[in-house]
């Protein structure tokens, strides 16, 4: 009976001290990497926001061009303030 207990106890201790912590660490590391990727909805929202930002930059460029034409020194005044 004692030999059976030792034969069972030693592998269990080795498993719990070496294999189990590494296994748990790798499991949660792979879960974290999987969550780092964007879902389809998030990717679509990001692309939509990027398109809105691009349109906004075009509008700002247009407004700055209009201001350059109508009020030539507006940039210098803005920097002075």
Steps between C-alpha positions, in 0.01 A plus 500: 500500500783743580658444158168574332462825698851616406449402136182708494616789723827586319346550151213701651744731680711542185187573296370756750834680543626505140242406239184660642641854547652499149175365358292767674742775394493392136121466504438855620774637275330349196162636616649847538645487148167387360323791667755745361368459148213716381163345439322557168275765656795682654693488174198641310460777758871584476480521121192722527674731744806516275279597205332771710841631609616512139191697395549736795863561397383581147248749639763661722736533202218663300419742783867591540526565127195729518649683798835536319316664210269727699725579801866458400658558844275279712766236568743752647227644722409153621863428592531833679205420724 
